[in-house]
Each structure stands twice: as structure tokens, then as C-alpha cells.
Amino acid sequence: MLLLMGVACGGGSSENQSNEDNLQEELVKEPELLYGIDIEGYTIENDTVRLGETIGGILGRRGISAVMVDRLDKTSKDIFPLRQIRADNAYTTFTRNYSDSLGEHSVVDYVVYHRNAIDYVVFGFVGDSVSVVCGARPIEVERKHCSASINSSLWGTIMENDLPYALAAEFEDIFQWTVDFFGIQPGDTFKVIYDEKFVDGSSVGIGRIWGAEFCSGGKQIYAIPYAQEEGKLRYWESDGASLRKQLLKAPLKYTRISSKFSRARLHPVYKVYRPHHGVDYTAPAGTPVHSVADGTVIFAGWDRGGGGNTIKIKHAGSLETGYLHLKSFAKGIKVGTRVSQGQLIGYVGSTGASTGPHLDYRIKKNGTPIDPLKVPQEPAEPIAEAHKARFEAVRDRVIAELNGTEIPNGPITEDDIFGRTATEEVQNEQKSE
């Protein structure tokens, strides 16, 4: 009937067509989603988990029954156990208002728990059903390049230049075998290419380190990313030597050296001159201590000579390391335990003959004490001949980008690092499908 009237009324057909177009636009209008939820009709509120709060208490205050909470606990068990909810983390509620013969009501259909700045869990309570869905907020990645001169410390320089704090930790992980971060001097410099992650315009961390250069004490050291073994990314010096060495430069991070190796040092407790066959690293009590190399624990107990809680580890090459004055040992550390390079073995303390929290770190070779700061470093296997040409192509592009000059074939990608070709990419996509 409406269609016939439109034909009979001449000029009215244009108005009807416009109304139909508007109706069609409404029908095909994309819903506005937040955490995968259509927000239309919902009141959205943000809150924070308080210290001592339970998920049951949070949901109970919002009208979710104990029965539903119990069902949620069982449903989420293998997806996201509710015991993993932590104080100070944020959560978002989606509340729907409705009315019936008994009056106005409100009901919570969804609660979104934010595990971190990116990952979240959606708990659903629509009708009588309970659902648990994990998700992640969209991330934007920007490739960044920065360079800086160090005034005091690496961490201080990172903060002064308003760079992501995670860069300092990544630098220490990459260069831990080759750079003495306790010996950094004003005027040392670094350059780095990295990915920074953003969510809604806010930085939430960093991703791949695409290359770096560290200049310390007049020595220039590059970190070139390359996977010589399938799927195993490592960083290499510009000549193809591995940045990984037999021993870590130090067994702990974020400290300072308070006393060095000496044949005659005034002991701070006994007040007599005696040899100090180690390096003292001052650090807060509880600071993690790591094994500097693969090896076997040959002593884990109380050293009656003043070392307090002590661990000794035997390594290849007739080397033995000692870690004194520990607060406690890591779980599983005992005589006979095999440990790997970088493995947590204990925590800084002040046990034994000690005036404050620190680690006394020692090394022996063939039973003779040697200065830990002067141990010759044997590198891991270098770039193999079969990989040399491709590695050098990657290296040249990384160094060009670090220096801000023209990059042959453009910045490196994941495919360059891992040696994937276009054909392999198609094959991988087909396999995943």
C-alpha cells in the first residue's frame, strides 16, 4: 500500500526513498564493540581490585549470585583460574537497565578483568549462562631509533631521555656477556632500533630489538639479530662472533661494585689486612643471583670461614664460582644440582662476616683464585660459513639504520632474521590453514 501511494503522489517518491535509505543504513550499521561486546544499551564503569578483595565479593556486590559465582569458578578453571586475579588490576562492568511490572532493575551482564595493559578476560552472565573468554586489546607497533650518551648509569640515561624502561633490561640481557655494566663511564654511548607497542596511544612495552650498538671504554660492540639455528634468535657482533660467552659478566643486575679483588684488603669486620679473592656487589637484600655458566653445584650450605650461606658451582674448563653471604638459596639448589647459565640460584643477603647486604662473587681456575673482572672470555660458536653471506647482508642493513644512512633494500624484517623466503611463507600459511 505504501509503495502504491508513493507512485501516485509524484514528488513524494524521493522522500520515501530517502527514508528507506536511512532505514537501510540503520539495519547495516556496524555495532560499536568494546572488548568484543556491543556497548549499546549498557552502562560501562571502571574500577580496581582492592587488596584482599575476592572475585566473589566483587560480583556479589553487583548482584551476581553465589551459585553463578560457583559456576564461573568451575567454567574458568582451565581458561583463567579466578585465583590469578590480583589486587590493583583494573576491571570493567557492563550493566543493563530494564523495567518490568515490579519496577526498574539493573543487571551486570559482563565483567572484564584486565590482566595487564593488553590482555583481558571477559566473564559473561547473560541469562542463566556463564562464559569465560580471553582477549587482547589491539596493539599498534612503531619502529623506533634512538641514541644517547651516558651521564651516570644506563638506567639513569634511559629515564633522562624518556625512553621505555624495558630497554635497559633488554640491553643488559643482550650485552650481559660482553659489556661490564658496573664499569660504565660518562661518555659511553649507545644506539638502538626497537619496536614500541601502543594501546590507545599509550606505550605498553617494547617488542623486537632490531639492532644495537654500545660504545664503552672506546670499544664499539654491535648486536646484530640473526637466527643461525632454526627458530633460535641470537645476537652477534659485526664480525659474526657470538655475543654469548662462556661466563656472564656478572651474576646479578642493578647493583654497584663496593670492593674488588685484592691480595691485601682491610676486612670491614675483622679489621685486619687479608686477601679478598672476590668482587663485592652491593645490592638490596633479596636481589636475585644467577649462575654465570652451566655447571654442577658442589657446595650449598653454611661457610664457617665467614661466607655465610654459600653456593659453589663447578664449570667446564676447570673453573669454579662461589656466591657468598646469600640470604637464601633458590628452590632445588643443592649439592649435585645441574644449573644452566643465567639460572636463578639464590638471593642477596648479609649472612656470615658481613656489614650489609651484598654478594661476594669468586672464581677459581684449577683451584687458584682469579679476578672475576679479568677472566678471559671464550665465545660461543661464531656464524657458520654457510650463513655468512646472509648474515653480512643483515648486518650491513642494521648498521646503516643505526647510523641513519641509506639502507640497502630497506630495514630488516623477521624474514631476513629467520631466513624465510616468500615461497616458505606461502607454505607456512597453507599449513596453518
C-alpha positions in Angstrom: 0.0 0.0 0.0 2.8 2.4 0.9 4.6 1.6 -2.3 1.4 2.4 -4.4 0.9 5.7 -2.6 4.5 6.7 -3.3 3.9 6.2 -7.1 0.6 8.2 -7.0 2.0 11.1 -5.1 4.6 12.3 -7.7 7.3 14.2 -5.8 6.8 12.2 -2.6 8.8 9.2 -4.0 12.1 11.0 -3.4 11.2 11.5 0.3 10.2 7.8 0.7 13.4 6.7 -1.0 15.4 8.8 1.5 13.6 7.2 4.4 14.2 3.8 3.0 17.9 4.6 2.6 18.1 5.8 6.2 16.4 2.6 7.4 18.8 0.5 5.4 21.7 2.4 6.9 20.3 1.6 10.4 20.0 -2.0 9.5 23.5 -2.4 8.3 25.1 -0.1 10.9 28.2 -1.7 12.5 27.9 -2.2 16.3 30.3 -0.4 18.5 32.4 -3.0 20.3 34.4 -2.8 23.4 36.3 -6.0 24.5 34.2 -7.8 21.8 30.9 -6.6 23.5 28.3 -4.5 21.7 28.1 -1.5 24.1 24.6 -0.3 23.0 22.2 -0.3 26.0 25.0 -0.7 28.6 26.3 1.5 31.3 30.1 1.0 31.5 32.1 1.5 34.7 35.7 1.1 35.5 37.1 0.0 38.9 40.1 -1.6 40.6 40.5 -4.8 42.6 41.2 -3.8 46.2 43.7 -5.5 48.4 42.0 -8.6 50.0 39.1 -8.5 47.6 37.8 -11.7 46.0 36.0 -12.1 42.7 33.1 -13.5 44.7 32.9 -10.2 46.7 33.2 -8.1 43.6 30.5 -9.9 41.7 28.2 -10.3 44.8 28.1 -6.5 45.3 26.9 -6.3 41.7 24.0 -8.7 42.1 25.7 -11.9 40.8 24.5 -14.8 43.0 26.8 -17.2 44.8 25.5 -20.0 42.6 26.6 -18.1 39.4 30.0 -17.4 41.0 30.5 -21.1 41.7 29.6 -21.9 38.1 32.0 -19.2 36.9 34.8 -20.7 39.1 34.3 -24.2 37.5 34.0 -22.8 34.0 37.1 -20.6 34.2 39.3 -23.3 35.8 41.1 -24.4 32.6 40.8 -20.9 30.9 41.7 -18.4 33.5 41.7 -19.6 37.2 40.0 -17.0 39.4 42.8 -17.2 41.9 45.0 -15.4 39.4 43.1 -12.2 39.9 45.4 -9.6 41.6 44.9 -6.5 43.6 45.4 -3.1 41.9 44.4 -4.6 38.5 41.5 -2.9 36.7 38.1 -4.3 35.8 35.2 -3.0 33.7 31.5 -3.7 34.3 28.7 -3.7 31.7 25.4 -3.0 33.3 22.0 -3.2 31.6 18.9 -1.5 32.9 15.4 -2.8 32.3 11.9 -2.4 33.8 9.0 -4.8 34.4 5.8 -4.9 36.5 7.9 -4.8 39.7 9.8 -1.6 38.7 13.2 -0.6 37.5 16.1 -3.1 37.7 19.8 -3.3 36.7 21.8 -6.4 35.9 25.5 -6.9 35.2 25.9 -9.0 32.0 29.7 -8.8 31.7 32.8 -8.1 33.9 36.1 -7.6 32.1 39.2 -8.3 34.2 42.4 -6.6 32.9 45.3 -8.9 33.3 47.7 -6.2 32.1 47.7 -3.3 29.7 47.0 -5.7 26.8 45.4 -8.9 27.9 41.9 -9.2 29.4 39.3 -11.8 30.4 35.6 -11.4 29.8 33.3 -13.0 32.3 29.7 -13.3 31.0 26.5 -13.7 32.9 23.8 -13.3 30.2 20.6 -15.0 31.3 21.4 -18.3 33.1 24.6 -18.9 31.2 28.2 -18.3 32.3 31.1 -17.7 29.8 34.8 -17.0 30.0 36.6 -15.6 27.0 40.2 -14.3 26.9 41.1 -11.5 24.6 43.7 -8.8 23.8 43.4 -5.1 23.0 44.6 -4.0 19.6 48.3 -3.1 19.6 50.0 -0.6 17.3 53.7 -1.1 16.8 56.1 1.7 15.9 59.7 1.1 14.9 61.9 3.5 16.8 65.5 4.6 16.6 67.3 6.3 19.4 70.9 7.2 20.5 72.2 8.6 23.7 75.3 9.4 25.7 75.5 8.0 29.2 76.0 10.6 32.0 75.8 8.3 35.1 74.2 4.9 34.5 72.3 3.1 31.8 69.1 3.2 33.7 69.5 6.9 34.5 70.2 7.7 30.8 67.1 5.7 29.8 64.9 7.8 32.2 66.6 11.1 31.3 65.7 10.5 27.6 62.2 9.4 28.4 62.8 6.0 26.8 60.9 2.8 27.7 62.4 1.4 30.9 62.3 -2.1 29.4 65.1 -1.0 27.0 67.6 -1.1 29.9 66.7 -4.6 30.8 66.9 -5.7 27.2 70.3 -4.1 26.8 71.5 -6.0 29.9 70.1 -9.2 28.5 71.7 -8.8 25.1 75.1 -7.5 26.2 75.4 -9.3 29.5 78.4 -11.4 28.3 80.4 -8.5 26.7 79.6 -5.2 28.5 80.6 -4.6 32.1 77.6 -2.6 33.2 79.3 -1.9 36.5 82.1 -0.3 34.7 80.1 2.2 32.5 81.7 5.6 32.4 80.3 9.0 31.5 80.6 9.5 27.8 79.8 5.9 26.9 77.1 5.8 24.2 74.5 3.5 22.7 72.2 3.3 19.7 69.3 1.0 19.3 66.5 0.2 16.9 63.4 -1.3 18.5 59.6 -1.8 18.3 57.5 0.1 20.8 53.9 -1.1 21.5 51.0 1.2 21.9 47.4 0.7 23.1 45.1 3.6 22.6 48.1 5.9 22.2 49.8 4.8 25.4 53.1 2.9 25.4 52.7 -0.6 26.9 56.1 -2.0 26.3 58.6 -2.9 23.6 58.9 -5.7 21.1 61.8 -6.8 18.9 65.2 -5.3 19.2 66.3 -4.9 15.6 69.9 -4.0 16.3 72.0 -2.1 18.8 75.5 -0.6 19.2 77.2 0.0 22.6 80.4 2.0 22.9 82.1 1.6 26.2 85.7 2.5 27.1 86.5 3.2 23.5 85.3 -0.3 22.4 82.4 -0.5 19.9 80.2 -3.5 20.2 77.3 -4.3 17.8 74.3 -6.5 18.4 73.0 -7.9 15.1 69.9 -10.2 15.3 70.2 -13.4 13.4 68.8 -17.0 13.7 71.6 -19.4 12.7 69.6 -22.3 14.2 66.0 -22.6 13.0 63.7 -20.5 15.2 66.5 -19.5 17.7 67.3 -15.8 17.6 70.7 -14.8 18.8 72.6 -11.5 18.7 76.1 -11.3 17.1 79.0 -9.0 16.8 79.6 -7.3 13.5 82.3 -9.9 12.6 79.9 -12.8 13.2 81.3 -13.7 16.7 78.6 -14.6 19.2 77.8 -12.1 21.9 77.2 -15.1 24.2 80.3 -16.1 26.1 81.4 -18.9 28.5 80.6 -16.7 31.5 78.2 -13.9 32.2 79.9 -10.6 33.1 78.2 -10.6 36.5 75.8 -12.9 38.4 73.2 -10.2 39.2 71.8 -6.9 38.0 71.1 -3.3 39.1 74.0 -3.1 41.7 77.4 -1.4 42.2 80.8 -2.8 43.0 81.8 -1.9 46.5 85.1 -3.9 46.7 87.3 -5.5 44.1 89.7 -8.5 44.0 92.7 -7.7 46.2 95.8 -9.5 47.7 95.6 -7.3 50.8 92.3 -5.6 51.8 91.3 -4.2 55.2 88.5 -6.6 56.2 85.4 -4.5 57.3 84.5 -6.9 60.1 87.8 -8.4 61.3 89.8 -5.1 60.8 92.9 -6.8 59.6 94.6 -6.9 56.2 93.9 -10.1 54.3 93.4 -11.2 50.7 89.9 -10.6 49.2 89.6 -13.2 46.4 86.3 -11.9 45.0 84.3 -8.9 43.9 81.6 -7.5 46.2 78.4 -6.3 44.6 76.3 -4.1 46.8 72.6 -4.8 46.2 69.3 -4.8 48.2 68.6 -8.0 50.2 66.6 -10.4 48.1 68.1 -9.4 44.8 68.2 -12.5 42.5 71.6 -14.1 42.0 72.2 -16.2 38.8 74.8 -18.8 37.8 77.3 -17.3 35.4 77.7 -20.5 33.4 76.4 -24.1 33.1 77.7 -26.3 35.8 77.1 -28.5 38.9 76.6 -27.4 42.4 79.4 -28.8 44.6 78.5 -26.9 47.8 75.3 -25.3 49.1 75.4 -24.6 52.8 77.0 -22.5 55.6 80.6 -21.4 55.1 82.3 -21.4 58.5 85.0 -19.2 57.2 82.7 -16.1 57.2 80.9 -16.6 53.9 77.6 -17.4 55.5 75.1 -19.0 53.1 77.3 -20.0 50.2 77.0 -21.8 46.9 79.9 -23.2 44.9 79.5 -24.4 41.3 81.9 -26.4 39.2 82.1 -25.5 35.5 83.8 -26.7 32.3 87.4 -25.6 31.8 88.5 -26.3 35.4 86.5 -23.2 36.6 84.7 -22.9 39.9 82.5 -20.0 41.0 81.4 -19.0 44.5 78.5 -16.9 45.7 78.8 -15.8 49.4 76.6 -14.1 52.1 73.4 -15.2 50.5 70.1 -14.6 52.2 68.7 -17.9 50.9 69.0 -20.5 48.1 66.6 -20.8 45.2 64.3 -23.8 45.2 66.0 -27.0 44.2 69.6 -25.8 44.7 71.6 -28.5 46.5 74.8 -30.4 46.0 74.7 -32.3 42.7 72.1 -30.0 41.1 72.8 -29.2 37.4 72.4 -25.5 36.7 72.4 -23.6 33.4 73.8 -20.2 32.6 71.6 -17.4 33.9 69.6 -19.8 36.2 68.4 -18.4 39.5 70.4 -19.9 42.3 69.9 -17.6 45.3 69.2 -14.2 46.8 71.5 -11.4 48.1 71.8 -11.3 51.8 74.2 -10.3 54.6 74.9 -13.7 56.3 78.3 -14.6 57.8 81.0 -11.9 58.2 79.2 -9.1 56.5 78.4 -5.5 57.3 75.4 -5.2 54.9 73.6 -6.8 52.0 75.9 -7.7 49.2 77.2 -10.6 47.1 80.8 -11.7 47.3 81.4 -13.4 44.0 84.5 -15.5 43.4 86.2 -17.5 40.7 88.9 -20.2 40.8 90.7 -21.8 37.9 92.5 -25.1 38.7 91.9 -24.3 42.3 93.6 -20.8 42.2 91.6 -17.7 42.8 91.5 -15.3 39.9 90.0 -11.8 39.5 86.3 -12.2 38.3 86.7 -8.9 36.4 89.6 -10.1 34.3 88.6 -13.6 33.3 89.3 -14.3 29.6 86.1 -14.9 27.8 85.7 -17.8 25.4 82.9 -17.0 22.9 80.2 -19.5 21.7 80.4 -20.8 18.1 80.5 -17.9 15.5 78.4 -17.6 12.4 78.9 -20.7 10.3 80.3 -20.3 6.8 77.0 -21.4 5.2 75.3 -18.4 6.9 78.0 -15.8 6.5 76.8 -14.1 3.3 73.2 -13.8 4.5 74.3 -12.6 8.0 76.6 -9.9 6.5 73.7 -8.6 4.4 71.6 -8.3 7.5 74.5 -6.7 9.4 75.0 -4.1 6.7 71.4 -3.1 6.8 71.3 -2.9 10.6 74.4 -0.8 10.8 73.1 1.6 8.1 69.8 2.0 10.0 71.7 2.6 13.3 73.8 5.3 11.6 70.9 6.9 9.8 72.3 6.3 6.4 70.7 4.8 3.3 69.6 1.2 4.0 70.3 -1.3 1.2 66.9 -3.0 0.4 65.3 -1.2 3.3 65.1 -2.1 7.1 65.4 -5.8 8.0 62.3 -7.8 8.7 61.5 -11.1 10.6 62.0 -12.9 7.3 65.6 -11.6 7.0 66.4 -12.6 10.5 65.0 -16.1 10.3 65.9 -16.7 6.6 62.3 -17.2 5.4 61.6 -16.8 1.7 58.3 -15.8 0.0 57.8 -19.5 -1.0 58.3 -20.7 2.6 55.8 -18.0 3.8 53.1 -19.3 1.4 53.8 -22.9 2.5 53.6 -21.9 6.2 50.3 -20.2 5.6 48.9 -23.2 3.8 50.0 -25.4 6.7 48.2 -23.2 9.2 45.1 -23.3 7.1 
